[in-house]
């Protein structure tokens, strides 16, 4: 990763484990559907999410479409937790690089990262709810680069999803690292534009890449 001065991170599935919060969203959606007179077992929704991820689609919205569910609970982030080692990895990287966030997240992302104890590591934080644009739209990446004051060739994107994180960043000339965690980590690479420069199983794998 020569010439890299900035590292941008996705949030869900990359820094933050959404397993419990996604289960909460499923349970809220089941309750909402029940109020509309339709019964779904939670495991049906969760299986559909896994199937959607394995098929390379948006794992929540894609699952809901496959089940014919048009009314579902919003993601509220309750139950999230940092993946093991996140704070230590960010601390090490921040000693040499400037760090940022580019994420499809609800309002209040910066405040949540502060509560998790990692907000201090990030100079630039862009979330789709605040920006009014979401990945894979190149605009959110361009805004992040502009606010960071760096060229795409000087930046690396770290994320779990090949469609939302890797492909659009690579198309702009950014370097890319994929973290194969969570449902996003299950998504297949279906074309070369989705293939990251490096792939790691968890965040600790970033250390030998960026701090050899």
MDTraj code that builds the backbone (N, CA, C; nanometers):
import mdtraj as md
import numpy as np

residues = "UNK UNK UNK UNK UNK UNK UNK UNK UNK UNK UNK UNK UNK UNK UNK UNK UNK UNK UNK UNK UNK UNK UNK UNK UNK UNK UNK UNK UNK UNK UNK UNK UNK UNK UNK UNK UNK UNK UNK UNK UNK UNK UNK UNK UNK UNK UNK UNK UNK UNK UNK UNK UNK UNK UNK UNK UNK UNK UNK UNK UNK UNK UNK UNK UNK UNK UNK UNK UNK UNK UNK UNK UNK UNK UNK UNK UNK UNK UNK UNK UNK UNK UNK UNK UNK UNK UNK UNK UNK UNK UNK UNK UNK UNK UNK UNK UNK UNK UNK UNK UNK UNK UNK UNK UNK UNK UNK UNK UNK UNK UNK UNK UNK UNK UNK UNK UNK UNK UNK UNK UNK UNK UNK UNK UNK UNK UNK UNK UNK UNK UNK UNK UNK UNK UNK UNK UNK UNK UNK UNK UNK UNK UNK UNK UNK UNK UNK UNK UNK UNK UNK UNK UNK UNK UNK UNK UNK UNK UNK UNK UNK UNK UNK UNK UNK UNK UNK UNK UNK UNK UNK UNK UNK UNK UNK UNK UNK UNK UNK UNK UNK UNK UNK UNK UNK UNK UNK UNK UNK UNK UNK UNK UNK UNK UNK UNK UNK UNK UNK UNK UNK UNK UNK UNK UNK UNK UNK UNK UNK UNK UNK UNK".split()
xyz = np.array([
    [0.0835, -0.1207, 0.0000],
    [0.0000, 0.0000, 0.0000],
    [0.0871, 0.1259, 0.0000],
    [0.1847, 0.1276, -0.0880],
    [0.2737, 0.2434, -0.0976],
    [0.1951, 0.3662, -0.1388],
    [0.2357, 0.4804, -0.0896],
    [0.1786, 0.6113, -0.1226],
    [0.0414, 0.6363, -0.0585],
    [-0.0077, 0.5426, 0.0218],
    [-0.1365, 0.5626, 0.0886],
    [-0.1161, 0.6515, 0.2115],
    [-0.1984, 0.7562, 0.2223],
    [-0.1931, 0.8439, 0.3398],
    [-0.3245, 0.8428, 0.4183],
    [-0.4322, 0.7997, 0.3516],
    [-0.5646, 0.7950, 0.4147],
    [-0.6222, 0.6540, 0.4027],
    [-0.6861, 0.6086, 0.5100],
    [-0.7600, 0.4820, 0.5083],
    [-0.9040, 0.5124, 0.5496],
    [-0.9976, 0.4777, 0.4626],
    [-1.1402, 0.4965, 0.4918],
    [-1.2035, 0.3617, 0.5253],
    [-1.2950, 0.3645, 0.6207],
    [-1.3601, 0.2425, 0.6665],
    [-1.5106, 0.2479, 0.6467],
    [-1.5677, 0.1343, 0.6100],
    [-1.7101, 0.1106, 0.6248],
    [-1.7356, 0.0897, 0.7745],
    [-1.8627, 0.0877, 0.8163],
    [-1.8944, 0.0670, 0.9579],
    [-1.9523, -0.0724, 0.9815],
    [-2.0766, -0.0964, 0.9382],
    [-2.1407, -0.2246, 0.9632],
    [-2.0717, -0.3391, 0.8921],
    [-2.0376, -0.4442, 0.9656],
    [-1.9689, -0.5583, 0.9075],
    [-1.8196, -0.5374, 0.8939],
    [-1.7725, -0.4176, 0.9251],
    [-1.6299, -0.3866, 0.9144],
    [-1.5736, -0.3487, 1.0513],
    [-1.6230, -0.2392, 1.1075],
    [-1.5840, -0.1990, 1.2420],
    [-1.6790, -0.2548, 1.3473],
    [-1.8052, -0.2654, 1.3084],
    [-1.9127, -0.2958, 1.4022],
    [-1.9831, -0.4259, 1.3646],
    [-2.0001, -0.5123, 1.4642],
    [-2.0732, -0.6377, 1.4478],
    [-2.2227, -0.6080, 1.4630],
    [-2.2978, -0.6291, 1.3560],
    [-2.4400, -0.5971, 1.3543],
    [-2.5300, -0.7182, 1.3826],
    [-2.4725, -0.8295, 1.4238],
    [-2.5505, -0.9522, 1.4386],
    [-2.6731, -0.9323, 1.5261],
    [-2.6544, -0.8778, 1.6462],
    [-2.7670, -0.8611, 1.7383],
    [-2.8639, -0.7535, 1.6912],
    [-2.8119, -0.6464, 1.6323],
    [-2.8998, -0.5390, 1.5854],
    [-2.9811, -0.5844, 1.4645],
    [-2.9237, -0.6685, 1.3787],
    [-2.9990, -0.7220, 1.2657],
    [-3.1083, -0.8172, 1.3143],
    [-3.0775, -0.8964, 1.4166],
    [-3.1805, -0.9849, 1.4731],
    [-3.2948, -0.9016, 1.5313],
    [-3.2593, -0.7928, 1.5964],
    [-3.3616, -0.7023, 1.6499],
    [-3.4479, -0.6467, 1.5366],
    [-3.3855, -0.6092, 1.4262],
    [-3.4605, -0.5561, 1.3122],
    [-3.5551, -0.6624, 1.2555],
    [-3.5066, -0.7858, 1.2500],
    [-3.5917, -0.8953, 1.2029],
    [-3.7125, -0.9113, 1.2945],
    [-3.6896, -0.9114, 1.4255],
    [-3.7997, -0.9299, 1.5194],
    [-3.9001, -0.8147, 1.5099],
    [-3.8511, -0.6933, 1.4910],
    [-3.9408, -0.5785, 1.4749],
    [-4.0213, -0.5893, 1.3458],
    [-3.9571, -0.6408, 1.2409],
    [-4.0265, -0.6584, 1.1134],
    [-4.1330, -0.7667, 1.1243],
    [-4.1016, -0.8742, 1.1938],
    [-4.2010, -0.9804, 1.2165],
    [-4.3223, -0.9237, 1.2900],
    [-4.2968, -0.8412, 1.3922],
    [-4.4066, -0.7810, 1.4684],
    [-4.4879, -0.6860, 1.3811],
    [-4.4195, -0.6088, 1.2977],
    [-4.4889, -0.5167, 1.2072],
    [-4.5762, -0.5934, 1.1087],
    [-4.5227, -0.7000, 1.0520],
    [-4.6008, -0.7806, 0.9588],
    [-4.7199, -0.8473, 1.0272],
    [-4.7001, -0.8897, 1.1519],
    [-4.8109, -0.9498, 1.2266],
    [-4.9236, -0.8490, 1.2443],
    [-4.8867, -0.7220, 1.2691],
    [-4.9892, -0.6184, 1.2854],
    [-5.0654, -0.5938, 1.1557],
    [-5.0050, -0.6348, 1.0427],
    [-5.0685, -0.6201, 0.9122],
    [-5.1394, -0.7480, 0.8690],
    [-5.1387, -0.8469, 0.9597],
    [-5.2096, -0.9711, 0.9324],
    [-5.1294, -1.0766, 0.8602],
    [-4.9964, -1.0622, 0.8583],
    [-4.9116, -1.1601, 0.7909],
    [-4.8141, -1.2193, 0.8925],
    [-4.8021, -1.3514, 0.8927],
    [-4.7167, -1.4208, 0.9888],
    [-4.5880, -1.4698, 0.9219],
    [-4.4761, -1.4369, 0.9841],
    [-4.3465, -1.4852, 0.9394],
    [-4.2680, -1.5339, 1.0605],
    [-4.2022, -1.6455, 1.0466],
    [-4.1110, -1.6909, 1.1511],
    [-3.9793, -1.6152, 1.1351],
    [-3.9184, -1.5701, 1.2449],
    [-3.7923, -1.4955, 1.2344],
    [-3.6856, -1.5703, 1.1552],
    [-3.6812, -1.7026, 1.1728],
    [-3.5769, -1.7783, 1.1031],
    [-3.5963, -1.7769, 0.9524],
    [-3.7184, -1.7558, 0.9061],
    [-3.7433, -1.7455, 0.7621],
    [-3.6777, -1.6188, 0.7076],
    [-3.6932, -1.5080, 0.7799],
    [-3.6312, -1.3819, 0.7369],
    [-3.4797, -1.3921, 0.7420],
    [-3.4263, -1.4528, 0.8481],
    [-3.2813, -1.4599, 0.8621],
    [-3.2205, -1.5540, 0.7581],
    [-3.2908, -1.6612, 0.7255],
    [-3.2424, -1.7493, 0.6184],
    [-3.2443, -1.6769, 0.4842],
    [-3.3491, -1.5981, 0.4613],
    [-3.3575, -1.5211, 0.3370],
    [-3.2444, -1.4191, 0.3279],
    [-3.2033, -1.3620, 0.4416],
    [-3.0918, -1.2682, 0.4418],
    [-2.9618, -1.3381, 0.4041],
    [-2.9393, -1.4555, 0.4590],
    [-2.8181, -1.5311, 0.4234],
    [-2.8198, -1.5684, 0.2752],
    [-2.9361, -1.6110, 0.2279],
    [-2.9470, -1.6486, 0.0863],
    [-2.9214, -1.5281, -0.0038],
    [-2.9734, -1.4115, 0.0353],
    [-2.9534, -1.2905, -0.0441],
    [-2.8059, -1.2525, -0.0482],
    [-2.7381, -1.2655, 0.0664],
    [-2.5947, -1.2347, 0.0710],
    [-2.5171, -1.3293, -0.0197],
    [-2.5470, -1.4575, -0.0119],
    [-2.4766, -1.5564, -0.0934],
    [-2.5034, -1.5371, -0.2419],
    [-2.6194, -1.4779, -0.2727],
    [-2.6541, -1.4510, -0.4127],
    [-2.5949, -1.3200, -0.4621],
    [-2.5329, -1.2454, -0.3706],
    [-2.4673, -1.1211, -0.4105],
    [-2.5566, -0.9998, -0.4096],
    [-2.6722, -1.0084, -0.3420],
    [-2.7627, -0.8945, -0.3364],
    [-2.7610, -0.8266, -0.2011],
    [-2.8290, -0.7139, -0.1916],
    [-2.8443, -0.6445, -0.0639],
    [-2.9122, -0.7395, 0.0329],
    [-2.8443, -0.7741, 0.1420],
    [-2.8926, -0.8872, 0.2207],
    [-3.0177, -0.8589, 0.3018],
    [-3.0447, -0.7342, 0.3400],
    [-3.1720, -0.7095, 0.4087],
    [-3.2815, -0.6742, 0.3088],
    [-3.2605, -0.5707, 0.2305],
    [-3.3636, -0.5308, 0.1349],
    [-3.3907, -0.6404, 0.0329],
    [-3.2848, -0.7084, -0.0097],
    [-3.3016, -0.8179, -0.1040],
    [-3.3839, -0.9308, -0.0451],
    [-3.3584, -0.9619, 0.0820],
    [-3.4353, -1.0669, 0.1488],
    [-3.5815, -1.0276, 0.1603],
    [-3.6071, -0.9026, 0.1946],
    [-3.7452, -0.8584, 0.2076],
    [-3.8174, -0.8644, 0.0731],
    [-3.7495, -0.8248, -0.0327],
    [-3.8100, -0.8334, -0.1660],
    [-3.8436, -0.9774, -0.2019],
    [-3.7523, -1.0687, -0.1697],
    [-3.7740, -1.2094, -0.2049],
    [-3.8934, -1.2681, -0.1315],
    [-3.9259, -1.2126, -0.0144],
    [-4.0390, -1.2614, 0.0650],
    [-4.1658, -1.1808, 0.0399],
    [-4.1570, -1.0802, -0.0442],
    [-4.2736, -0.9969, -0.0720],
    [-4.3078, -0.9014, 0.0403],
    [-4.2088, -0.8695, 0.1247],
    [-4.2298, -0.7790, 0.2376],
    [-4.1909, -0.6376, 0.1946],
    [-4.2866, -0.5477, 0.1968],
    [-4.2594, -0.4087, 0.1583],
    [-4.2579, -0.3148, 0.2782],
    [-4.3123, -0.3587, 0.3911],
    [-4.3107, -0.2787, 0.5147],
    [-4.2195, -0.3485, 0.6146],
    [-4.1089, -0.2831, 0.6479],
    [-4.0143, -0.3451, 0.7411],
    [-3.9563, -0.2394, 0.8341],
    [-3.9019, -0.2859, 0.9441],
    [-3.8475, -0.1954, 1.0453],
    [-3.7193, -0.1301, 0.9953],
    [-3.6962, -0.0039, 1.0300],
    [-3.5699, 0.0605, 0.9933],
    [-3.4564, 0.0073, 1.0802],
    [-3.3351, 0.0240, 1.0332],
    [-3.2190, -0.0151, 1.1137],
    [-3.1934, 0.0932, 1.2178],
    [-3.1887, 0.0534, 1.3467],
    [-3.1718, 0.1550, 1.4511],
    [-3.0408, 0.1423, 1.5287],
    [-2.9563, 0.0462, 1.4933],
    [-2.8220, 0.0305, 1.5504],
    [-2.8210, -0.0209, 1.6939],
    [-2.9356, -0.0417, 1.7551],
    [-2.9381, -0.0929, 1.8924],
    [-2.8869, -0.2366, 1.8926],
    [-2.7907, -0.2644, 1.9789],
    [-2.7341, -0.3981, 1.9873],
    [-2.6019, -0.4143, 1.9154],
    [-2.5577, -0.3097, 1.8450],
    [-2.4271, -0.3164, 1.7803],
    [-2.3162, -0.3294, 1.8845],
    [-2.2060, -0.3885, 1.8414],
    [-2.0859, -0.3897, 1.9258],
    [-1.9636, -0.3938, 1.8350],
    [-1.8547, -0.3406, 1.8847],
    [-1.7317, -0.3425, 1.8056],
    [-1.6821, -0.4854, 1.7891],
    [-1.6274, -0.5144, 1.6731],
    [-1.5566, -0.6410, 1.6576],
    [-1.4335, -0.6396, 1.7489],
    [-1.3972, -0.7559, 1.7957],
    [-1.2791, -0.7682, 1.8818],
    [-1.1572, -0.7107, 1.8109],
    [-1.0822, -0.6302, 1.8836],
    [-0.9586, -0.5748, 1.8305],
    [-0.9728, -0.4466, 1.7520],
    [-1.0966, -0.3994, 1.7323],
    [-1.1170, -0.2796, 1.6498],
    [-1.0411, -0.1592, 1.7035],
    [-1.0571, -0.1300, 1.8315],
    [-0.9934, -0.0107, 1.8880],
    [-0.8417, -0.0191, 1.8786],
    [-0.7856, -0.1355, 1.9080],
    [-0.6400, -0.1503, 1.9041],
    [-0.5870, -0.1337, 1.7615],
    [-0.6573, -0.1899, 1.6630],
    [-0.6141, -0.1785, 1.5239],
    [-0.6196, -0.0328, 1.4779],
    [-0.7293, 0.0363, 1.5087],
    [-0.7416, 0.1766, 1.4689],
    [-0.6338, 0.2620, 1.5344],
    [-0.6063, 0.2341, 1.6607],
    [-0.5022, 0.3099, 1.7315],
    [-0.3666, 0.2931, 1.6636],
    [-0.3355, 0.1714, 1.6243],
    [-0.2077, 0.1462, 1.5568],
    [-0.2024, 0.2152, 1.4209],
    [-0.3101, 0.2051, 1.3439],
    [-0.3112, 0.2665, 1.2112],
    [-0.3060, 0.4182, 1.2187],
    [-0.3728, 0.4743, 1.3206],
    [-0.3769, 0.6201, 1.3350],
    [-0.2404, 0.6796, 1.3672],
    [-0.1463, 0.5960, 1.4077],
    [-0.0119, 0.6466, 1.4361],
    [0.0634, 0.6799, 1.3078],
    [0.0139, 0.6290, 1.1943],
    [0.0845, 0.6512, 1.0680],
    [-0.0046, 0.7085, 0.9588],
    [-0.1351, 0.6823, 0.9652],
    [-0.2275, 0.7243, 0.8607],
    [-0.3378, 0.8127, 0.9179],
    [-0.4025, 0.8879, 0.8303],
    [-0.5243, 0.9580, 0.8686],
    [-0.6411, 0.8670, 0.8319],
    [-0.7415, 0.8648, 0.9180],
    [-0.8508, 0.7697, 0.9035],
    [-0.9835, 0.8410, 0.8814],
    [-1.0697, 0.7786, 0.8021],
    [-1.2022, 0.8321, 0.7766],
    [-1.3052, 0.7215, 0.7675],
    [-1.4316, 0.7608, 0.7562],
    [-1.5435, 0.6675, 0.7456],
    [-1.6295, 0.7049, 0.6247],
    [-1.6646, 0.6060, 0.5447],
    [-1.7628, 0.6208, 0.4364],
    [-1.8609, 0.5065, 0.4547],
    [-1.9834, 0.5363, 0.4977],
    [-2.0738, 0.4281, 0.5373],
    [-2.2191, 0.4591, 0.5066],
    [-2.2946, 0.3560, 0.4757],
    [-2.4399, 0.3653, 0.4669],
    [-2.4941, 0.3405, 0.6073],
    [-2.5266, 0.4487, 0.6760],
    [-2.5647, 0.4402, 0.8165],
    [-2.6753, 0.5395, 0.8480],
    [-2.7515, 0.5145, 0.9564],
    [-2.8556, 0.6089, 0.9970],
    [-2.7948, 0.7342, 1.0577],
    [-2.8798, 0.8300, 1.0886],
    [-2.8343, 0.9538, 1.1511],
    [-2.7591, 0.9261, 1.2804],
    [-2.6626, 1.0113, 1.3099],
    [-2.5905, 1.0007, 1.4367],
    [-2.4714, 0.9075, 1.4344],
    [-2.4165, 0.8795, 1.3179],
    [-2.3039, 0.7856, 1.3091],
    [-2.1828, 0.8340, 1.3880],
    [-2.1474, 0.9604, 1.3749],
    [-2.0304, 1.0129, 1.4472],
    [-2.0491, 1.0002, 1.5973],
    [-2.1691, 1.0298, 1.6450],
    [-2.1967, 1.0200, 1.7882],
    [-2.1872, 0.8749, 1.8358],
    [-2.2370, 0.7807, 1.7535],
    [-2.2275, 0.6398, 1.7914],
    [-2.0821, 0.5944, 1.7986],
    [-2.0025, 0.6358, 1.7019],
    [-1.8618, 0.5978, 1.7041],
    [-1.7921, 0.6552, 1.8267],
    [-1.8326, 0.7749, 1.8682],
    [-1.7787, 0.8317, 1.9924],
    [-1.8167, 0.7449, 2.1126],
    [-1.9421, 0.7010, 2.1160],
    [-1.9874, 0.6174, 2.2284],
    [-1.9122, 0.4847, 2.2317],
    [-1.8773, 0.4340, 2.1149],
    [-1.8038, 0.3081, 2.1100],
    [-1.6552, 0.3266, 2.1426],
    [-1.6148, 0.4517, 2.1591],
    [-1.4773, 0.4794, 2.1973],
    [-1.3792, 0.4884, 2.0827],
    [-1.4287, 0.4987, 1.9578],
    [-1.3367, 0.5021, 1.8436],
    [-1.3524, 0.6276, 1.7582],
    [-1.4454, 0.7137, 1.7923],
    [-1.4671, 0.8342, 1.7124],
    [-1.3443, 0.9210, 1.7015],
    [-1.2612, 0.9201, 1.8042],
    [-1.1430, 1.0073, 1.8076],
    [-1.0399, 0.9732, 1.7005],
    [-1.0507, 0.8545, 1.6441],
    [-0.9528, 0.8140, 1.5432],
    [-0.9834, 0.8704, 1.4044],
    [-1.1047, 0.9214, 1.3834],
    [-1.1482, 0.9592, 1.2495],
    [-1.1520, 1.1100, 1.2305],
    [-1.0883, 1.1564, 1.1243],
    [-1.0868, 1.2983, 1.0897],
    [-1.2072, 1.3346, 1.0036],
    [-1.2494, 1.2427, 0.9185],
    [-1.3607, 1.2641, 0.8254],
    [-1.4599, 1.1494, 0.8413],
    [-1.5877, 1.1826, 0.8621],
    [-1.6926, 1.0808, 0.8751],
    [-1.8085, 1.1189, 0.7845],
    [-1.8349, 1.0352, 0.6849],
    [-1.9493, 1.0563, 0.5961],
    [-2.0452, 0.9393, 0.6100],
    [-2.1709, 0.9702, 0.6418],
    [-2.2730, 0.8671, 0.6500],
    [-2.3855, 0.9025, 0.5552],
    [-2.4456, 0.8002, 0.4965],
    [-2.5460, 0.8208, 0.3921],
    [-2.6645, 0.9034, 0.4405],
    [-2.7052, 0.8840, 0.5655],
    [-2.8214, 0.9574, 0.6157],
    [-2.7941, 1.1070, 0.6191],
    [-2.6748, 1.1461, 0.6600],
    [-2.6403, 1.2876, 0.6651],
    [-2.6131, 1.3456, 0.5261],
    [-2.5547, 1.2632, 0.4391],
    [-2.5137, 1.3123, 0.3072],
    [-2.6264, 1.3105, 0.2044],
    [-2.7283, 1.2295, 0.2286],
    [-2.8364, 1.2182, 0.1312],
    [-2.7971, 1.1409, 0.0070],
    [-2.6919, 1.0626, 0.0161],
    [-2.6455, 0.9775, -0.0935],
    [-2.5793, 0.8564, -0.0295],
    [-2.5969, 0.7405, -0.0907],
    [-2.5425, 0.6201, -0.0292],
    [-2.4583, 0.5391, -0.1265],
    [-2.3689, 0.4616, -0.0716],
    [-2.2890, 0.3698, -0.1525],
    [-2.3826, 0.2716, -0.2228],
    [-2.3544, 0.2336, -0.3458],
    [-2.2270, 0.2509, -0.4181],
    [-2.2161, 0.3774, -0.5027],
    [-2.3015, 0.4767, -0.4820],
    [-2.2912, 0.6013, -0.5577],
    [-2.1525, 0.6621, -0.5375],
    [-2.0844, 0.6915, -0.6451],
    [-1.9485, 0.7451, -0.6375],
    [-1.9433, 0.8798, -0.5670],
    [-2.0565, 0.9504, -0.5630],
    [-2.0576, 1.0842, -0.5055],
    [-2.0136, 1.0848, -0.3601],
    [-2.0552, 0.9842, -0.2825],
    [-2.0182, 0.9845, -0.1407],
    [-1.8675, 0.9622, -0.1238],
    [-1.8076, 0.8865, -0.2140],
    [-1.6626, 0.8668, -0.2106],
    [-1.5903, 0.9958, -0.2518],
    [-1.6413, 1.0618, -0.3543],
    [-1.5797, 1.1869, -0.3998],
    [-1.5852, 1.2934, -0.2905],
    [-1.6977, 1.2998, -0.2194],
    [-1.7090, 1.3965, -0.1099],
    [-1.6075, 1.3664, -0.0007],
    [-1.5897, 1.2382, 0.0305],
    [-1.4940, 1.2003, 0.1343],
    [-1.3520, 1.2390, 0.0946],
    [-1.3161, 1.2125, -0.0295],
    [-1.1824, 1.2481, -0.0762],
    [-1.1621, 1.3992, -0.0736],
    [-1.2655, 1.4737, -0.1138],
    [-1.2548, 1.6197, -0.1150],
    [-1.2363, 1.6739, 0.0257],
    [-1.3116, 1.6219, 0.1215],
    [-1.2998, 1.6713, 0.2596],
    [-1.1680, 1.6300, 0.3235],
    [-1.1163, 1.5167, 0.2773],
    [-0.9861, 1.4736, 0.3287],
    [-0.8721, 1.5493, 0.2622],
    [-0.8993, 1.6074, 0.1461],
    [-0.7948, 1.6782, 0.0738],
    [-0.6912, 1.5850, 0.0149],
    [-0.7357, 1.4671, -0.0262],
    [-0.6405, 1.3721, -0.0829],
    [-0.6903, 1.3219, -0.2182],
    [-0.5980, 1.2703, -0.2964],
    [-0.6310, 1.2095, -0.4239],
    [-0.6747, 1.0647, -0.4014],
    [-0.7523, 1.0131, -0.4953],
    [-0.7963, 0.8735, -0.4833],
    [-0.6769, 0.7789, -0.4720],
    [-0.5699, 0.8085, -0.5424],
    [-0.4516, 0.7217, -0.5411],
    [-0.3804, 0.7214, -0.4064],
    [-0.4150, 0.8171, -0.3211],
    [-0.3539, 0.8253, -0.1884],
    [-0.4411, 0.7624, -0.0803],
    [-0.5539, 0.7022, -0.1209],
    [-0.6513, 0.6526, -0.0243],
    [-0.6814, 0.5047, -0.0446],
    [-0.7202, 0.4410, 0.0636],
    [-0.7619, 0.3014, 0.0596],
    [-0.8981, 0.2885, 0.1272],
    [-0.9851, 0.2076, 0.0689],
    [-1.1158, 0.1794, 0.1272],
    [-1.1147, 0.0402, 0.1859],
    [-1.1591, 0.0289, 0.3118],
    [-1.1687, -0.0995, 0.3805],
    [-1.3158, -0.1273, 0.4084],
    [-1.3684, -0.2378, 0.3573],
    [-1.5086, -0.2692, 0.3787],
    [-1.5376, -0.4157, 0.3564],
    [-1.6605, -0.4556, 0.3907],
    [-1.6979, -0.5961, 0.3792],
    [-1.7691, -0.6296, 0.2491],
    [-1.8316, -0.5316, 0.1849],
    [-1.9150, -0.5615, 0.0689],
    [-1.8426, -0.5325, -0.0624],
    [-1.8347, -0.6319, -0.1512],
    [-1.7679, -0.6081, -0.2793],
    [-1.8430, -0.5113, -0.3688],
    [-1.9763, -0.5045, -0.3540],
    [-2.0559, -0.4170, -0.4398],
    [-2.0573, -0.2732, -0.3911],
    [-2.0711, -0.2530, -0.2615],
    [-2.0835, -0.1181, -0.2062],
    [-1.9504, -0.0532, -0.1704],
    [-1.8533, -0.1331, -0.1314],
    [-1.7264, -0.0788, -0.0818],
    [-1.6127, -0.0911, -0.1826],
    [-1.5932, -0.2118, -0.2335],
    [-1.4746, -0.2382, -0.3145],
    [-1.4874, -0.1826, -0.4562],
    [-1.5934, -0.2206, -0.5274],
    [-1.6063, -0.1809, -0.6685],
    [-1.6087, -0.0296, -0.6892],
    [-1.6916, 0.0467, -0.6166],
    [-1.6942, 0.1908, -0.6430],
    [-1.5650, 0.2615, -0.6040],
    [-1.5007, 0.2162, -0.4964],
    [-1.3740, 0.2775, -0.4570],
    [-1.2667, 0.2498, -0.5615],
    [-1.2593, 0.1248, -0.6068],
    [-1.1585, 0.0879, -0.7068],
    [-1.1801, 0.1638, -0.8373],
    [-1.3059, 0.1869, -0.8724],
    [-1.3363, 0.2583, -0.9968],
    [-1.2836, 0.4005, -0.9948],
    [-1.2692, 0.4575, -0.8767],
    [-1.2163, 0.5927, -0.8641],
    [-1.0639, 0.5951, -0.8538],
    [-1.0028, 0.4782, -0.8422],
    [-0.8574, 0.4723, -0.8305],
    [-0.8070, 0.4547, -0.6888],
    [-0.8969, 0.4285, -0.5941],
    [-0.8556, 0.4012, -0.4569],
    [-0.8059, 0.2572, -0.4466],
    [-0.7164, 0.2295, -0.3530],
    [-0.6795, 0.0924, -0.3205],
    [-0.7906, 0.0354, -0.2322],
    [-0.7979, -0.0956, -0.2222],
    [-0.9090, -0.1579, -0.1506],
    [-0.8644, -0.2794, -0.0705],
    [-0.9283, -0.2941, 0.0468],
    [-0.9102, -0.4142, 0.1289],
    [-1.0482, -0.4610, 0.1727],
    [-1.0766, -0.5880, 0.1507],
    [-1.2046, -0.6436, 0.1923],
    [-1.1880, -0.7223, 0.3219],
    [-1.2822, -0.7010, 0.4144],
    [-1.2861, -0.7746, 0.5399],
    [-1.4061, -0.8690, 0.5324],
    [-1.3816, -0.9980, 0.5400],
    [-1.4900, -1.0948, 0.5186],
    [-1.5588, -1.1309, 0.6502],
    [-1.6254, -1.0324, 0.7078],
    [-1.7010, -1.0516, 0.8309],
    [-1.8495, -1.0328, 0.8022],
    [-1.9344, -1.0910, 0.8866],
    [-2.0774, -1.0683, 0.8791],
    [-2.1382, -1.1155, 0.7479],
    [-2.2625, -1.0736, 0.7245],
    [-2.3322, -1.1141, 0.6021],
    [-2.2656, -1.0567, 0.4772],
    [-2.2139, -0.9338, 0.4887],
    [-2.1453, -0.8756, 0.3744],
    [-2.0244, -0.9560, 0.3326],
    [-1.9595, -1.0171, 0.4293],
    [-1.8423, -1.0998, 0.3998],
    [-1.8759, -1.2273, 0.3262],
    [-2.0049, -1.2642, 0.3249],
    [-2.0497, -1.3836, 0.2530],
    [-2.0763, -1.3559, 0.1062],
    [-2.0856, -1.2292, 0.0693],
    [-2.1235, -1.1954, -0.0680],
    [-2.0136, -1.2355, -0.1661],
    [-2.0520, -1.2933, -0.2804],
    [-1.9516, -1.3395, -0.3763],
    [-1.8917, -1.2261, -0.4583],
    [-1.7717, -1.2475, -0.5063],
    [-1.7084, -1.1577, -0.6033],
    [-1.7481, -1.2090, -0.7408],
    [-1.8308, -1.1345, -0.8102],
    [-1.8864, -1.1825, -0.9364],
    [-1.8179, -1.1245, -1.0604],
    [-1.7281, -1.0279, -1.0387],
    [-1.6534, -0.9728, -1.1519],
    [-1.5246, -0.9117, -1.0984],
    [-1.4305, -0.8881, -1.1861],
    [-1.2991, -0.8399, -1.1438],
    [-1.3060, -0.7037, -1.0766],
    [-1.4030, -0.6208, -1.1130],
    [-1.4125, -0.4880, -1.0515],
    [-1.4475, -0.4965, -0.9036],
    [-1.4970, -0.6115, -0.8586],
    [-1.5311, -0.6309, -0.7176],
    [-1.4157, -0.6928, -0.6387],
    [-1.3084, -0.7274, -0.7043],
    [-1.1992, -0.7970, -0.6370],
    [-1.1063, -0.6965, -0.5694],
    [-1.0902, -0.7095, -0.4408],
    [-1.0069, -0.6167, -0.3635],
    [-0.8584, -0.6427, -0.3870],
    [-0.7781, -0.5411, -0.3585],
    [-0.6334, -0.5578, -0.3660],
    [-0.5834, -0.6567, -0.2619],
    [-0.6541, -0.6627, -0.1487],
    [-0.6198, -0.7576, -0.0428],
    [-0.7482, -0.7968, 0.0295],
    [-0.7494, -0.9159, 0.0853],
    [-0.8654, -0.9650, 0.1602],
    [-0.8170, -1.0202, 0.2935],
    [-0.8873, -0.9827, 0.4010],
    [-0.8521, -1.0296, 0.5347],
    [-0.9787, -1.0812, 0.6032],
    [-0.9613, -1.1692, 0.7001],
    [-1.0767, -1.2272, 0.7690],
    [-1.1269, -1.1394, 0.8826],
    [-1.0414, -1.0549, 0.9361],
    [-1.0824, -0.9612, 1.0406],
    [-0.9860, -0.8432, 1.0405],
    [-1.0153, -0.7438, 1.1235],
    [-0.9378, -0.6196, 1.1189],
    [-0.7912, -0.6367, 1.1564],
    [-0.7588, -0.7374, 1.2367],
    [-0.6193, -0.7536, 1.2740],
    [-0.5317, -0.7845, 1.1520],
    [-0.5960, -0.8327, 1.0451],
    [-0.5217, -0.8589, 0.9224],
    [-0.4738, -0.7329, 0.8526],
    [-0.5240, -0.6160, 0.8944],
    [-0.4781, -0.4910, 0.8348],
    [-0.3378, -0.4521, 0.8797],
    [-0.2979, -0.4977, 0.9968],
    [-0.1681, -0.4553, 1.0516],
    [-0.0510, -0.4957, 0.9627],
    [-0.0397, -0.6210, 0.9218],
    [0.0737, -0.6542, 0.8333],
    [0.0657, -0.5896, 0.6957],
    [-0.0540, -0.5474, 0.6536],
    [-0.0679, -0.4810, 0.5248],
    [-0.0194, -0.3368, 0.5317],
    [-0.0622, -0.2650, 0.6361],
    [-0.0332, -0.1217, 0.6450],
    [0.0861, -0.0881, 0.7347],
    [0.1204, -0.1786, 0.8231],
    [0.2332, -0.1530, 0.9142],
    [0.3303, -0.2734, 0.9110],
    [0.3855, -0.3024, 0.7942],
    [0.4724, -0.4202, 0.7826],
    [0.6009, -0.4027, 0.8611],
])
top = md.Topology()
chain = top.add_chain()
for i, resn in enumerate(residues, 1):
    res = top.add_residue(resn, chain, resSeq=i)
    for name in ("N", "CA", "C"):
        top.add_atom(name, md.element.get_by_symbol(name[0]), res)
traj = md.Trajectory(xyz[None], top)
